Each structure stands twice: as structure tokens, then as C-alpha cells.
Amino acid sequence: MAIGPPLQELKINKKESGFYEGFNQTVALPAKVLIALIVIWAAMDPERAGQVLRDIQNWSLEHFNAYYIYAVAFYCCVCVFIALYPPFGRVKLGPEDGKPEFSDFSWFSMMFGAGIGIGMLGYATAEPIWHLGNNPEIIMSKHAIEALFASSNIVLAEGADVFAEYQTQLAAGTIAAIDDLAIPRTESAVRGAYHYAFLHWGLGTWATYSLVGISLAFFSYRRNLPLTIRSGLSSLFGRKMEGPWGSVVDIAAVLSTLLGISQTIGLGLNAFASGLHNITGADWLMTTGDSPEPTTGALLMTLVIVMILSTGSALSGVGRGIKWLSNTNMVLSFSLLGFFLIFGATMFAFELLGKGIFSYIIHLPALTLTVWDPSTDLGGWQTGWSVFFWAWAIAFGTFVGIFLARISRNRTIREFVLGAIVAPSIMCFIWFTFVGGTAIDLELSGAAEGKIFGANLTYQLYEVINIMLSPTLATLMSLMIVILLLTYLVTSADSAILVINTINSGGDQRVKTGQKHILIWGIALTAVVGVLLLAGGLRAIQSAMIVGTIPFTLVLILMGVGLLKALVRDRIRSKQAESGSA
């Protein structure tokens, strides 16, 4: 039986005049109302709002850990399959004679800057350092030691350090050594630290972004459907996506985009304020205590600066402001990376990179699919790290995916996967080994004297700089990092505002009345981040993001199924056409 032609029209009602001229008011207005309600609720009682968000987050992570893990594994499988299967990999995301709009360098710069630049700067030092102190291999080593103690009738004193007692008993000859133990903050824990750092910043994250991007680019540029999330479900639900259910999907996409970018901006603001403190030494920028963090006042001040610049950049459009900023931050990024390549722990980093990538590839199926009981130590680590990262990627994936689709017209699916999954993953691995590897080397050699371990997440990079350089040079390098962070923050925020506007306009990228709505969404994003900072800082933003991600995870699964269905049916149509002409 012959398969009929695909759906090539999806009607989305738009206002023809008035304030919402050119926009789908059924999506734009409810989305604004929901965001306003969130802002009002959090502003009226920030402390209570923060507690409610944390409670819901803890419940969701405990009950949906397997859901997130298997969902991301599915996204990875879809992207790898459609890239490697030749008939699908050759499909062009646009007309067959179309040419890409942007050069490869500008394309990669915009993709990387919007997709992961802030997170990379925030975590390239911090995550390997944190995993060096605690990761699943260390936890399993602890369990092995406890089992040995139990079988040897050795009773641990309450609160005693298991690893310290192991060394004591081993030296006394009362127990035999256990092979391949991972001891916290020693060279034996380095392999595990990079297993999980690479897991979180490799295939899973970028496949989540790319699944959205490929799906929307395929349906928009090959099927001429609107560049909005509902189009990615059209092969499954057809014209039902024109009605209320399509609007619900797009409203969810707006909320997911706003909450996902809020987490990224919150992290960037923390790093930005930490850098300002490292440069100026101003006490009001940081709290007091063993591990100082940026004050709420410092975060709110930097938020206003970033959002004014971001909204202005968004008003200038993708081809001007965002493109220029993306190219700038890519140049600065490579300059910073070059510094660590020349002056950091270069040979150690190269060893980490080579062994780390090989080990990551070998262990990828187990790393991706293993699910631990959240009530155990291993499960607690997994929900706090892996599940959190997958929720972040899914929430952020709406924004990044639409943005990738906007800049990837006329590229093939295989080219998209290589440019948006493989290349960025390798770039992240390089960053994590050269920047994080230098931090680990400084701590293992004793040169850091525990200063990097003791710093908060966003200050650890600056501590590395302070240890490596003289005070004057450290200040200059910190200034460059702060400028780089600012460009990443502005690029990410203005891209998100444009994406939200695109969804609200039913996929229209050049709606004439869009500038006033760009201003409104710039203010809305500022308000959301601001009230969540007051409600509990970065932790409250993380909680809101994870809560908002649960339903959208299913939408992405359906987009993957819909994309596979469309590609398969197009392949069948092509074969039918060939047999008919023969």
C-alpha cells in the first residue's frame, strides 16, 4: 500500500492586529501569566517558595531518577542511529540545493556559546575536583572496605574515616590490601573523576540538545512547518497539533526554556561575581565563612547588567549581535584554553584526555544505563549529579535545540550530529582535562595546599589562577575570564529570549512586532532569576528547573519517535517513487 504525502502545513492562529500582531496569543498570553504567577508567588514569600521547590525537587529526583536516565539514553540512541544509518545521515535539513547560512566557525561558535559555554567555565575545574573527593568508584571502594572490616571483626568508631582506618589497619598488618581501590583525593580516584565528568558533558547532554534541533530543522526546513516544538510531534499527531494540545506543548516549551536558561544564568552570575571579588577584593561581593559564596546583592547587581546587555543584543538579531558575541567568546575561550595548554599540567592533561576518552567509550553503555536505588549512597550521588545534569540538559535542550535549528538550515543530519554532538563533546573533554587536570595536579602535588578543594564551585577556577600566577597576572587573567563569562551570559540570555519569541510567534523568526515582546521577555527572565535568587539562590533556581522538566522529558521522547517515523516513511516513499519510475 502506497504511503500518502507527509503533512506540510500546520496552521497556527495568529493575531492580525493589536499588541499581539503576528503572535499566537493562545501561547504567548498564558505563558506570560504563568511566569507572572511564579514571580509573584516567589516574591511574596521567598523563604517558603524556596522550601516548597526543594521539597518537590527531592521528591522528583527520588521517584524519577530512572525516568531521566533511560530518557537520555533513548535520545543518544536516536541521534547515533540516524547519523550512522546512511540514508538518514545524508538527509539535508533544507532543500537539496540549499547552502548553510553561516560559516563553520560562526556556526560552531554560536552553537557552543549558547549551548554550554557558561557551564563549561563553571564546572571544568569544579566537577573533576569534586569527583576526586567522591564518586561511585570511591563509594564502592568504601563499601568494599566496610565489608572487609566486618569479615575481620574490626569495629569502626562512630564518625571514623573508613579510608584512614583502612590505611592504619593495613600498616598494622591486620588486613590484606584490596586491589584497585579508589581513595578520595588521591591519584587512584582520578580515573573515576573523569568517567563521570565525561559522562555529564559528553554524548548525553549534546544528544539531548541535538534531538530537538534535528527534529525541528527537519520538520521546518524539509516539511515547511513552523519552527516550534509542536511541529516535532506532527508526524505522530497530525493536525491535532493545530489545536489546544499543540498550544500546551508550546507553552510547556516556553516555561522549560525560561527555567533552563535561568539555571545557566544563575551559575554564570555566581562565577561572574566570584571573578569580580577575585579582581577587586571587595568584601560585599562575598559571604563570610569557610567557603564564601557570592552575596545576593552581588548576584542581583550582575543580573541587571547582564540582562540589559542581553536584551539589547537580542534586539539586534542573530546575524549581528549574537553572531559577533559568539565569535568573540570563542576567541577568548581558546585564549584561556591556550594558557592552560602552555602553562598548565600539559603532559598530565594529555594523559587524562587519551585514557579518559578511551575509558569513556568502553564504559559508556554501563555509565549511561546504570540506575542505583536513590535511597543508597550510590543512588544519592546519582540523583545529585547525573539526574540533575540530565534534567538540566532537557530543560536547556528546548532553547538550545530551537537555536541550533535556526542556525543549521541546509546542513545534513550527519553533519549536524558531528558538529553538534561529537565536536562539542571533544571540546568539553579537552577543557575538563586541561583546566580540571591542572587543578588536580596542583592539589595532588601539594602546591595548592587544599585551597582549591576548599573553595566553592564557582571560585575554584580563580583559585587555580591565583596559585599559578603572581597577584598582578592573576588579576589580569581573572579580568579576561570575567569578560568571557559576560559574553557567554549575554549570548545565552539573548538567544533564549529570541527562542521564546520564536515559539510565541508560531515559529515566525522575523515577526515585525517582535521587539516589544523581546523587551517583555527580557524583563520576565530578569524577574524570574531575581526572585529565585531571593528564594534560595542557585539552589532554588535548580529546584524550579528540575520541577519544570518532568513533563517536557516525555515531549522529547515523542519528538524522537516522531522523527524516526518521519525518516522511515520518507525512505519508503523514496523507494516507492523509484519503483514507480522504473
N, C-alpha and C positions, 0 to 999 in steps of 0.2 A: 504493500500500500504506500502510495506516494505521500510524503510529508508536505504539508502546506507551507506557504511562506511565513517567515517569522514576523512577530509584531514589530512594526516600525513606526508606531505613533502611540504616544501616551499623553492624553490631554490632561493638563493641569490648569485648573481655573485660576486666572489672574485678574486683578482689578485693572480696569481700563482707564481709571481716572482717580484723583484724590491722593491722599497720603500714601496709600499702598499701591499706587500705579505701577504695574509691571511685576507685582509680587503676589504670591499665593497667600492671601490673608488667613486662610484656614490653617496654615502652618505658622506664619510669622507672628500673628497675634497671640495664639495660645502659648507659643514658645516664650514670648516676652512676658506674658502673665505668669507662667510657671517660674521663670527666672526671678521676676519681681517678688513672688511669694517666698522663694528661697532666701532672697536677700532680706526681706522684711522679717521673716522668722528668725534668721540667724542674728540680725541686728538687734531685735527686741530682747533676746536673752542669749548672748553668745556662749556663756558657760554651759547652759542647758543644751543648746543646739550642738555644741561640740561633744557632749557626753552621749546624746542620742545617736549622733553619727558614728561615734566609736563603738557603741553597743551593736548597731546594725552591721557595721563593718566586721566586728568579731564574729557575729552570728553567720554572716555570709561566707567569710573565709573558712569557717569550720564546716559548713554544710555544702559549699560549692567548690571545694578545692579540686576534686576530681573533674568536675564540670569544666573548669577553666583549663586544666591541664590537657584533657582529651580534646577540647575545642581547639586549642593552639596546635596540637599535634595534627588535627584534621586540616587546619589552614596550611601547615607546612607540606603535608602530603599533596594537597591540591596544587599548590604552586610548583612543587618539584615535578609532579606528573605532567602538567600542561607545558612546562618548559622543555622537558626531556622527550616527550612524545612528538616526533617531527611534524605531523600535520597540524598540531595545535601550536607548537612553538613558532611556526612560520607565520601564523596569523598576524596580520598587521592591524594595529589599533587605529584604523582610519582607512581611507581609500587606498587602493593598491599603488597608486602613483603619488601618494602624499609624501611630503618631506617634513622631518621634525622641525618644530618651530624654534627650538633653542639648540645651541651648540652642546656637544657632550659635556664640556667643562661647566657651562652655566646650568645645564640640566642636573648634573650631579651635585653642584654647589647648592642649588635651591632645594633639591631633594634631601640632601644631608643636613643642611642648616635647619630646615623646617622639621625634619624627622627626628633628629637625635642629638644635635649639637650641644644643647644645654645639659641633657642627661649624661652625655659623654664627659663633659668637663666636670660635672658634679661627682660622677661615680668612677672615673678612670683610675683615680687614686684610692678613693674610699672603699670601693667594693672588694678589690683584692686584699686590701689591708684588713677589712672586717672579716672576710672569709679565712684569712690566715689565722684568725683567733677562734673561729667557729664555722664549721661547715659539716655536711653529713659524714664525711670521712673521719673528722675529728670526733663527732658524736658516736659513730660506730666503734671507733678506737676506744672511747671511754667505756662503752658497753662491754667490749672485749676484756678490758682491764677489770671491770667490776665482776664479770663472770669468773675471771681467774682468781680474784681475791676471794670470791665466795667458795670456789672449789678448794682453795688453800686455807680456808678458815681464818682469813685475815679480815678483821673488822675495821672499817673506816670510822674515824671520829667524825662527829657531826660537823658539817661545814668544811671538812678537809678537802684539799685539792687532789683529785684522783690521780692526775698525771705526776704531781710532785711525790705522792706516796708511792706510785709505781717506780719512780727513779730511786727512791730510798730503799724499797724492798729489793729492787734489782741489784743495787750496790751491796746490800747485805747478803745477797745470795739466797734469799728465802723463796724466790720465784725465778722461773725461766723467762727469758725475753720473748716477747710476741713479735713476730715478723710483720713488717710493713705498717707499723703504727703511724698515725698522723698526730703529732704532738703540737698543741697550739703554739703559734708564734715561733715556729722553728722551720727549718728548711723542709722537713718532712710534710708540712702542711701546704706547701706551695702548689703542688700538683692539684690538690682538691680545690684550692682557692681559685685556680684558673678554670678548672672544669665548670664551675658554677658561674663564674663571671662570663665565660664564653657562652654558656647556655642562655643567660639572660640578655646578652647583647648580640646574639648571632641569629641563626635562621628563624627561630620562633618569633622574635619581635618583628623582623623585617618582612617575614611571610604574612604576618597579620596585616601590616600596612599594605603590602602589595596585593593581597587578595582583594581588598576594597578597590585599590587603584586599577588593577587589571579589569575587574568586573565592570566598573563604571566606565572606563575608557572603551571597553568592548561594546557595551550597550549604547553608549553615547556616540562614539565615532564610527562604529560599523552599522549600528541599527538606527542611528539618528534619534535616540531617545534622550530625554532631558538628563543633564549631568547632576543627578541627585540620587539619593540612596534607594528610593523606591524603584528606580529603573533596574537595579541589580536583582530585583525579585520578579521582574516582568515575565521571565521565561517560565516561572512556576505558577504565578497567579494571574497573568494576563492583564486584562483591563480592570480587574478588581483594584489594581494599584492606582487607578484614577480617582477612586473614591476615598471614604474615610480611613480605610486601613492604610492606604498609601500616605495619607496625611499623618497618621500616627507614627509610621515608620520614620518620616522626615522630621517630625517633632522630636522623636527619640534621638535622631541623629544630631540635631541641634544641641540638645542637652548633653549628649555624650561628648560632642566636640568641645563645648564650653567647659565641662568638668575635666576632661582630659588635658586641655591646654592650661587649665588652672593649676593642676598638679605640676606641670612642666614649668610654668611661670613661677610658682611658689618655690620650687627648687632653685631656679635661676636667681630669684631675688635673694635667697639665702646666701648663695655663692657670691653674688654681686655685693651685698652688704658686708660679707666677710672680707672681700677684697678691699673695699673702702677702708675697713678697720685696719687691715694689714698695711695699707698705704699711709693713712693719717694717724693711726693710733688713738682716734677719738673714742673715749670711754662710752659715750652714749650709744654708740653703734652696737655694742655687745653687752650681754648679760654678764654677771659675775659667777664664779663657781669653778669647779674642776674642769668642766668642758663648756666654755662660754658659747652662746649662740646669739645670732643677731636679735636685737630688740624689736618689738612690734613697731615702734616708731620708725626705726631704720627701714624696716620692710615696707611700711606704708609710704614712706618718702620715695623709696626707689620704685615702688609700684606706680606712683603718679608720673614720675619721669619716664618710665618705660612705656606706659600706655599712651601718653601724649605723643611720643615719637612713633609708636606703633600705628596709632590711628592716622597720623599724617602720612606714614608710609603706605598704609592700605589705601588711602585716598588717591595715591599716585599710581596704583595698579601694579600688576605682576611684572609687566615688561619694563618698568622703570625702577621704582623704589625697591621692591623685593629682589629683583634681579641684581641690582647694584649692591645691596646689602649682603646678599648671599655670596657674591663673588668676593666681597671684602672679607667676610668672616672666614671664607675658605682659605684665602691668602694668610690671614692671621693664624688660623688653625695649623697650617703647615709650617708656619714660622715657629710656633710653640713646639710642635712635634719635632722640628729640626733641632731645637735647643736640646731636647731630651735625647735625641738620636746622637748628638755630638758630645754632650756633657753628662748625660745620664749613665746608668749601668748598661752600656750598649751590648756587650757580649752576653751578659746575663739575660737581657731582654730578647736578644735573638734566639737564645736557647729556649726561653719560655715560649716564644712565638712558634718556633718549629715544633717543639714537643707538644705544646698546648693545642695547636690546630690538629695534629695527628691524633692525639688522645681524644679531642672533642669529636672528631669524625667517627672514630672507633666506638666511642661510648654514647654517641648521640641518641640511638633508639632507647637505651636504658635511661639516659638523662631526661629524655622527653616524655616517656610514658610511665615512669615510676610514680606511684601515688602512695604516700605514707599516711597512716592514721593521724589526723590532726591533734588527737589527744596525747600523742607521744612526743618525745623530744625531736625526733626526725620530722614528724608532721608539723610541729610548731615552727621549726626552721623553714619548712617548705611553704607554709602559709604566709610567714612573714617576709619571705624573699621571692620564691618562684611564683606563687599565686599572685602576690602583689604586683610583680612585674608583668604577668600576663594580663591582669586587669588593667594596668596602666596602658599596655600596648593596645588592647581592644578599645579602650576609651579614646586613646590618642589616634587609633587607626582610622576612625571616621574622618577626622580632619586631614591627617597625612594622606590617606587614600584618595580623597577628593582632590587634594592639592597635587598629588602625583599624577592623577588622571588629567588634570588641567594642563600640566606641562609635558605630558608624554604622548600627545597625539602623533600618530603616524609611526610610532615605534612598534616593533614586533613583540609578541608575548615573551619570546626567549630573550630579546634584548632588554625588555622591562625587568625580567627576573634577574638577569646578570647585573644590570645597572642598579636595581632597587633592592636586591637581596644579597647577592654574592659579594659585590664590591663594597657596600657599606658594612657588611659583617666583617670582612677582612680589615677594613679601615678601623673598625672598633677594636678588633683583636690587636692591631698594631698599637693603638692608643693605650689599651689596657696593659700591654706588656712593657712598653717603653716608659709610660708615665707611672703606672702602678708598680711595675718591676723595679724602677728606680727607688720608689718609696719603700718597697720591701727590702731591697738591698741595703738601704740606709739603716733600716731597723735591725736587720739580721746582723749587720756588721758592727752595730753598737754606735754608729755615728749619730743617729737620731736621738738616742737616749730616751726612747719612749714618747717623744713629743708628737710624732705622727699618730701613734696609737691613741694618745690622749686627746687629740683634737676632735671636734665634731666633724660630721660628714663633709660639710662644705668648706671647712677650713684646712683640711688635710693637704690639699694641693698647695696652699700658700705656705704651710709648714715645710713642705719639701723644698720649695723655692728659698725659704729663709735659711734652711740648713745648707743648701748647695752654694748660695751666693753671699756676697758681702751685703750689708744693710742697704747701701745705695743701689746696687744692682738688683737686689730683691724687690725694692720699691718700684724700680722701672719695669721689671718683669711682671710684678703684680698689676701695674697700671695697664700693661698690654693685655693681661688676662681679663681685667675688668672691662676694657673696651671690647674685647672679643665676646665676653658674656653679654654686653649690651647689644651688640649686633645680632647675636643669636636670639636674645629675648625679643627684640623688635621684630626680627624676621618671623619668629614663631607666632607671636601675637597678631601681627598684621595679616599673616597667611590665614590664621584661624578666623579672623573677622571676615575676610573675603570669602572663605569657605561657607561660613554661616549665612552670609548674604546670598551666596550661590544656591544653597538649599532653599532658603526662603523665597527666592525668585523662581523656583521651579526649574533650576538648572541654567537660567539665563546668566551668562557671565558678563554681559555688558548692558544691564538694565540702566536706563537713563536716570531714574530717580534713586539710584543706589547709594549716593554719597551721604545723604542724611541718615540712611539706615546703617551705614558704616559707622557714623558718629554714635548712633544709639547703641550699637553692639559693642563699640569700644568702651562706652560708659558702663554698659551692663557687665562686661568682662572685668572691668576695674572694680565694680561694686561687689561682684561675686568673690573675687580673690580677696578684696579688702575685708569683707565681713567674715569670711572663713579664717583669715589670719587672726582676726579678733576672737574667733570662736575656738581657737586652739592651734593656730599657726599651721605649719606644713602638715601636721598630723590630721587636722580637721579637713584640710583640702584632700589628703589621701583618702580619708574615710568617705567623703562625699563622692569622690571619683569612683571608688570601688562599689558603692551602693548603686550608682547610676549605670554601672557596666553590666550588671547581671542580665537584664533583658536584651541588651544590644549584642551580647555574645551569641544569642540564638539568631539574630538577624544576620550576623556574619556567616554563621554556618549555612543558613539558607542561601546567602549570596554565593557561597562556594558551590553548593548543589546546583543552583540556577545557572552558574557559569559553565559547569561541566555539562549540564543538559543542553545548553545552547550550542556549545562547541561540538558535541556529539551529533546533534541534529543538523548543524551546518555541514558536518562531514558527510552525513547520509545524503543530504540534498545535493552536495557536490558530486557524489558517486552516481546518484540518480540522473543528474544532468549529463554526466559523461556517458552513461549507458544509453541515455535517450538520444544523444547526438551521434553515437556510434550506430 
